[in-house]
C-alpha cells in the first residue's frame, strides 16, 4: 500500500512568487507520486496577493496534477481549522516545508504535541533558512524564536530533511547534534528529452546578464548591480522575479541610476514557469550572488538553459570553474566577481558557445539521478524512524 504524506507547503502551484520551495514540492510530487500519495495544504493566493486564484475551489481537496491539494485562505487559518484539515487525511507522515512559518510549521507541531492530531512522524525541511546569510536577516527575532523552541523542546523527536551536507551542518550549528537528519538532494524537473539550444549570439565586448529570483535582500540583487559599475563593454542586465521587498528594490533602483550609459538594466517582471527556459536561452550568463541557498532550483534551470553561472559560494553548487560551467565565488571577494564578469564580456561567440554547451550538458547530467530519487523516497520510509 502506498504511503500517504501530508505536506504543509505554504505555497504551491499555480503560485510563482514563493520561489524555490514551490518547485521543490512539485518536483517531489512529480518524481515520487507512483510510490507515495501526496496531500498538500497551500495558500489560495500567491505570496503578497490580496485576491485568491481564479477558477480554483477553496477549502476542499482537489486533484492537482499528481497530488491532492487543499487551497485555503491562510489569513483566516485558525488552530482549529488547521487541525480539521490535517485530521481529514489518514496520513502516515507530515512534511513541513519551512521552519520559521508560524501557520504551516509551528502550529502543526504544537497541535501534535497537544495531541490534537494523530501522533505520526513529522519531517521538517528548513529550505536554507539556517544558512548564515539567511539567519543574519532579521536575526534578532529568529534567535528569540530558536531559543524559545529549544526551551520548550518543540523539535524533540522531529526528523529533519537537509538537501545538502552543508545544510546538515547548518542545522547542527543551530540545534546541536540532531540524530534524525536525512540528507537528500532536492529533485529537479525531468530534462532527459531536452536538447541544447541557445537563441542569442555572443559578440565580443557585449554581455547579456540575467537575474531570476525574488527581489529580496537574501538574493543580493543590489550587490549584483554594484558589480557592473566597473565593467567595460556593452552590458544588458535583465531582472526577473517578484518585488517581494519593495524598500530593497528602491535601494536597487538608486544604484541603477548611478550606472554609466554602457550598462542597461531592465526589470522584466515575473516570469511564468513555462517561459523560464526561454529566458535563460535568451541571455548569456546567470549572475546570482545569493547570501544562501539550500539548493537553488533556478541554478539548475540556468545550467539547462545554457547559461554559465556566476554565483556565490553559499550554495551546494561548487567547483564550477573546475567543471568549466561557471564560477562559485566568495562574497568577500568582490574583485573576483568583477574579473569574471569582464572575462565573460570579452568572450567571442565561438568561445562562449563551447562554454554554454558545457553548462547545458552538466545541468542535464546532474538532474534527477536515480540515487537522488531513492534517497528522497527513503526520507518518507517509515523504517527510517
C-alpha positions as CSV (number, residue, x, y, z in Angstrom):
1,X,0.0,0.0,0.0
2,X,1.3,3.5,-0.9
3,X,2.2,5.8,2.0
4,X,0.2,9.0,2.5
5,X,2.3,12.1,3.1
6,X,0.6,15.4,4.2
7,X,2.6,18.4,3.1
8,X,2.1,21.8,4.8
9,X,3.5,23.7,1.8
10,X,2.6,27.3,2.4
11,X,2.5,27.9,-1.4
12,X,2.1,25.5,-4.3
13,X,1.3,25.7,-8.0
14,X,0.0,27.9,-9.6
15,X,1.9,30.2,-7.1
16,X,5.0,31.7,-8.6
17,X,6.2,34.3,-6.1
18,X,7.0,31.9,-3.3
19,X,10.2,30.9,-5.1
20,X,12.2,27.6,-5.0
21,X,10.2,25.8,-2.2
22,X,7.2,25.6,-4.6
23,X,9.3,23.9,-7.2
24,X,10.9,21.6,-4.5
25,X,7.4,20.3,-3.7
26,X,6.3,20.0,-7.3
27,X,9.4,18.0,-8.2
28,X,8.9,15.8,-5.2
29,X,5.4,15.0,-6.3
30,X,6.3,14.5,-10.0
31,X,9.1,12.1,-9.1
32,X,7.5,10.1,-6.3
33,X,3.7,10.1,-6.9
34,X,3.9,6.5,-8.2
35,X,5.1,5.4,-4.7
36,X,3.5,8.0,-2.4
37,X,0.1,9.7,-2.2
38,X,0.7,13.4,-1.5
39,X,-1.8,15.7,0.2
40,X,-0.8,19.3,0.1
41,X,-2.2,22.2,2.1
42,X,-1.4,25.6,0.4
43,X,-2.5,29.2,0.3
44,X,-5.4,30.1,-2.0
45,X,-3.4,33.0,-3.5
46,X,0.1,33.9,-4.4
47,X,2.6,35.5,-2.0
48,X,1.6,39.1,-1.3
49,X,-1.6,38.9,-3.3
50,X,-4.9,40.2,-1.9
51,X,-7.1,38.2,-4.3
52,X,-7.3,34.4,-4.5
53,X,-6.6,32.4,-7.6
54,X,-9.3,32.5,-10.3
55,X,-11.2,29.3,-11.0
56,X,-9.7,27.3,-8.1
57,X,-12.1,25.9,-5.5
58,X,-11.1,26.5,-1.9
59,X,-11.5,24.6,1.4
60,X,-11.8,21.2,-0.3
61,X,-9.4,18.6,-1.6
62,X,-8.7,18.9,-5.3
63,X,-6.8,16.8,-7.7
64,X,-3.9,19.0,-9.0
65,X,-1.5,17.1,-11.2
66,X,-0.4,14.0,-9.3
67,X,-1.3,15.3,-5.9
68,X,-4.4,16.3,-3.9
69,X,-4.3,19.9,-2.8
70,X,-6.3,21.8,-0.2
71,X,-6.3,25.6,-1.0
72,X,-7.3,27.9,1.8
73,X,-7.0,31.5,3.0
74,X,-4.1,31.5,5.4
75,X,-5.1,34.8,6.9
76,X,-8.2,33.0,8.3
77,X,-6.5,29.8,9.2
78,X,-7.1,29.1,12.9
79,X,-5.6,26.4,15.0
80,X,-9.0,24.6,15.0
81,X,-9.3,24.7,11.2
82,X,-5.7,23.6,10.8
83,X,-6.4,20.6,13.0
84,X,-9.6,19.8,10.9
85,X,-7.7,19.9,7.6
86,X,-5.0,17.7,9.0
87,X,-7.4,15.2,10.5
88,X,-9.3,14.9,7.3
89,X,-6.4,12.8,5.9
90,X,-5.4,9.4,7.2
91,X,-1.7,10.3,6.6
92,X,1.4,8.3,7.6
93,X,3.6,11.4,7.9
94,X,3.6,15.2,7.9
95,X,6.1,17.1,5.9
96,X,6.7,20.8,6.8
97,X,8.2,22.9,4.1
98,X,9.6,25.7,6.3
99,X,11.0,26.3,9.8
100,X,10.0,29.9,10.6
101,X,6.5,29.8,9.2
102,X,4.1,30.1,12.2
103,X,0.9,28.8,10.5
104,X,2.2,26.0,8.4
105,X,5.1,24.8,10.5
106,X,4.9,25.8,14.2
107,X,1.1,25.3,14.6
108,X,1.1,21.7,13.2
109,X,4.0,20.8,15.6
110,X,2.1,22.3,18.5
111,X,-1.1,20.5,17.6
112,X,0.9,17.3,17.5
113,X,2.4,18.0,20.9
114,X,-1.1,18.7,22.3
115,X,-2.4,15.5,20.7
116,X,-5.0,17.4,18.7
117,X,-3.8,15.5,15.6
118,X,-2.6,11.9,15.2
119,X,0.9,11.2,16.7
120,X,2.6,10.4,13.4
121,X,6.1,11.2,12.3
122,X,6.9,14.8,11.3
123,X,9.7,15.8,8.9
124,X,10.7,19.4,8.6
125,X,12.7,20.9,5.7
126,X,14.2,24.3,6.7
127,X,14.9,25.1,3.0
128,X,18.1,27.1,3.6
129,X,16.7,29.1,6.5
130,X,19.6,28.1,8.7
131,X,22.3,29.3,6.3
132,X,24.5,32.1,7.9
133,X,23.3,34.6,5.3
134,X,19.6,33.8,5.9
135,X,19.9,33.8,9.7
136,X,21.6,37.2,9.6
137,X,18.4,38.7,8.1
138,X,16.1,39.8,11.0
139,X,18.4,37.9,13.2
140,X,17.0,39.2,16.5
141,X,13.6,37.7,16.0
142,X,15.0,34.4,14.7
143,X,17.3,34.0,17.6
144,X,14.5,34.6,20.1
145,X,12.3,32.1,18.3
146,X,15.0,29.4,18.1
147,X,15.8,29.9,21.8
148,X,12.2,29.6,22.8
149,X,11.7,26.4,20.7
150,X,14.7,24.8,22.3
151,X,13.5,25.7,25.8
152,X,10.1,24.1,25.0
153,X,11.7,21.0,23.4
154,X,9.4,21.7,20.4
155,X,11.5,19.9,17.9
156,X,12.4,16.9,20.0
157,X,11.6,13.7,18.0
158,X,11.3,15.6,14.7
159,X,13.1,14.4,11.7
160,X,15.0,16.9,9.5
161,X,15.4,17.0,5.8
162,X,18.7,18.6,4.7
163,X,19.2,19.0,0.9
164,X,23.0,19.1,1.2
165,X,25.8,18.3,3.6
166,X,26.2,22.0,4.1
167,X,22.6,22.3,5.3
168,X,23.1,19.4,7.6
169,X,25.9,21.3,9.2
170,X,23.8,24.4,9.4
171,X,21.0,22.5,11.2
172,X,23.6,21.0,13.7
173,X,25.0,24.5,14.4
174,X,21.6,25.7,15.5
175,X,20.2,22.6,17.2
176,X,23.3,20.6,18.1
177,X,23.9,17.0,17.1
178,X,20.4,16.1,16.0
179,X,20.2,12.4,15.3
180,X,17.4,12.4,12.8
181,X,18.8,14.4,9.8
182,X,18.5,12.8,6.4
183,X,20.5,14.3,3.6
184,X,18.6,14.0,0.3
185,X,19.3,16.4,-2.7
186,X,16.4,18.4,-4.0
187,X,14.9,16.8,-7.1
188,X,14.8,18.7,-10.3
189,X,12.4,18.7,-13.2
190,X,13.0,16.0,-15.8
191,X,15.3,17.2,-18.6
192,X,16.1,13.9,-20.2
193,X,14.4,14.7,-23.5
194,X,15.8,18.3,-23.7
195,X,18.4,19.2,-26.4
196,X,20.9,22.0,-26.3
197,X,19.5,25.3,-27.8
198,X,20.7,28.9,-27.5
199,X,18.8,31.7,-29.1
200,X,21.3,34.5,-28.5
201,X,24.6,35.3,-30.3
202,X,27.6,36.4,-28.3
203,X,29.6,39.3,-29.6
204,X,33.0,40.1,-28.1
205,X,32.6,43.2,-25.9
206,X,29.0,42.6,-25.1
207,X,27.2,40.6,-22.5
208,X,23.5,39.8,-21.6
209,X,23.3,39.0,-17.9
210,X,20.2,37.6,-16.3
211,X,19.0,37.5,-12.6
212,X,16.0,35.3,-11.9
213,X,14.8,35.3,-8.3
214,X,12.7,37.1,-5.7
215,X,13.8,40.7,-5.2
216,X,14.8,40.3,-1.5
217,X,18.0,41.1,0.5
218,X,18.8,37.4,0.8
219,X,19.2,37.2,-3.0
220,X,21.7,40.1,-3.0
221,X,20.5,41.8,-6.2
222,X,21.8,45.2,-5.2
223,X,25.3,43.8,-4.9
224,X,24.9,42.2,-8.4
225,X,24.1,45.6,-9.8
226,X,27.0,47.2,-8.0
227,X,29.4,44.8,-9.6
228,X,28.5,46.2,-13.0
229,X,30.0,49.7,-12.2
230,X,33.5,48.6,-13.0
231,X,32.8,46.6,-16.2
232,X,33.9,47.7,-19.6
233,X,31.7,46.8,-22.6
234,X,28.1,46.9,-23.6
235,X,26.1,45.3,-20.8
236,X,22.4,44.3,-20.7
237,X,21.2,43.2,-17.3
238,X,17.7,41.6,-17.2
239,X,16.0,41.1,-13.9
240,X,13.1,38.7,-13.4
241,X,11.2,38.0,-10.2
242,X,8.6,39.3,-7.8
243,X,9.3,42.5,-6.0
244,X,8.9,40.9,-2.6
245,X,10.7,43.7,-0.7
246,X,9.8,47.0,-2.3
247,X,12.0,49.0,0.0
248,X,15.0,46.9,-1.0
249,X,14.0,47.3,-4.7
250,X,14.1,51.1,-4.3
251,X,17.7,50.8,-3.0
252,X,18.5,48.8,-6.1
253,X,16.9,51.5,-8.3
254,X,19.2,54.1,-6.7
255,X,22.2,52.0,-7.7
256,X,20.9,51.6,-11.2
257,X,20.6,55.4,-11.7
258,X,24.3,55.8,-11.0
259,X,25.4,53.3,-13.7
260,X,27.1,54.5,-16.8
261,X,25.4,54.6,-20.2
262,X,27.1,51.4,-21.4
263,X,25.0,49.4,-18.9
264,X,21.3,48.9,-19.4
265,X,19.3,47.4,-16.6
266,X,15.7,46.3,-17.1
267,X,13.2,44.9,-14.7
268,X,11.1,42.4,-16.7
269,X,8.6,41.3,-14.0
270,X,7.6,37.8,-13.0
271,X,8.5,35.0,-15.4
272,X,6.0,32.2,-15.8
273,X,7.2,28.7,-15.3
274,X,6.7,27.7,-18.9
275,X,8.9,30.6,-20.0
276,X,11.8,30.1,-17.7
277,X,13.9,28.1,-20.1
278,X,13.4,30.6,-22.9
279,X,14.7,33.4,-20.5
280,X,17.9,31.6,-19.9
281,X,18.4,30.8,-23.6
282,X,18.0,34.5,-24.4
283,X,20.8,35.5,-22.1
284,X,24.5,34.7,-21.8
285,X,25.2,34.3,-18.0
286,X,23.3,33.9,-14.8
287,X,24.5,36.3,-12.1
288,X,23.3,35.3,-8.6
289,X,25.5,36.4,-5.6
290,X,22.9,35.0,-3.1
291,X,23.5,35.0,0.6
292,X,22.5,31.4,0.8
293,X,20.5,28.6,-0.9
294,X,19.9,25.1,0.3
295,X,19.7,24.0,-3.4
296,X,18.7,26.7,-5.8
297,X,16.3,25.3,-8.5
298,X,17.0,28.4,-10.6
299,X,20.7,27.5,-10.7
300,X,19.8,24.1,-12.2
301,X,17.4,25.8,-14.7
302,X,20.1,28.3,-15.7
303,X,22.5,25.5,-16.5
304,X,20.0,23.6,-18.6
305,X,19.2,26.9,-20.3
306,X,22.9,27.0,-21.4
307,X,23.7,29.9,-19.0
308,X,27.1,29.6,-17.3
309,X,26.9,30.5,-13.6
310,X,28.4,33.4,-11.7
311,X,27.2,32.7,-8.2
312,X,28.2,33.0,-4.6
313,X,29.8,30.1,-2.7
314,X,26.8,29.9,-0.4
315,X,25.0,27.2,-2.4
316,X,25.7,23.4,-2.9
317,X,26.8,24.2,-6.4
318,X,30.6,24.1,-6.0
319,X,33.8,23.6,-8.1
320,X,32.1,25.2,-11.1
321,X,35.3,26.6,-12.6
322,X,36.9,23.2,-12.4
323,X,33.9,21.8,-14.2
324,X,34.1,24.6,-16.8
325,X,30.4,25.6,-16.2
326,X,30.8,28.8,-14.3
327,X,32.2,30.2,-11.0
328,X,31.3,30.0,-7.3
329,X,32.9,33.0,-5.6
330,X,33.2,34.1,-2.0
331,X,31.0,37.1,-1.2
332,X,34.1,38.7,0.4
333,X,35.9,38.6,-3.0
334,X,34.1,41.3,-4.9
335,X,37.1,41.8,-7.1
336,X,36.8,38.3,-8.4
337,X,33.1,38.8,-9.4
338,X,34.1,41.8,-11.4
339,X,37.1,40.0,-13.1
340,X,34.8,37.1,-14.1
341,X,32.1,39.4,-15.5
342,X,34.8,41.2,-17.5
343,X,36.1,37.8,-18.8
344,X,32.6,36.9,-20.0
345,X,32.2,40.3,-21.7
346,X,35.5,39.6,-23.6
347,X,34.4,36.1,-24.9
348,X,33.7,35.8,-28.6
349,X,30.8,33.7,-29.9
350,X,32.8,30.5,-30.6
351,X,34.4,30.6,-27.1
352,X,31.0,31.3,-25.5
353,X,29.1,28.6,-27.2
354,X,31.6,25.9,-26.1
355,X,31.2,27.3,-22.5
356,X,27.4,27.4,-22.8
357,X,27.0,23.9,-24.1
358,X,29.2,22.5,-21.3
359,X,26.8,24.2,-18.8
360,X,23.8,22.6,-20.5
361,X,25.4,19.1,-20.5
362,X,26.3,19.4,-16.8
363,X,22.9,20.6,-15.8
364,X,21.3,17.7,-17.7
365,X,23.7,15.2,-16.3
366,X,23.1,16.1,-12.6
367,X,19.3,16.4,-12.9
368,X,17.2,13.7,-11.3
369,X,19.7,11.0,-10.7
370,X,18.3,7.6,-9.6
371,X,20.3,7.9,-6.4
372,X,18.7,11.3,-5.5
373,X,15.2,9.9,-6.2
374,X,15.9,6.9,-4.0
375,X,17.4,8.9,-1.2
376,X,14.3,11.2,-1.2
377,X,12.0,8.3,-1.1
378,X,13.9,6.9,1.9
379,X,13.1,10.1,3.7
380,X,9.5,9.0,3.7
381,X,10.2,5.4,4.5
382,X,8.7,4.6,8.0
383,X,11.6,2.2,8.6
384,X,14.0,5.1,8.9
385,X,12.3,6.4,12.1
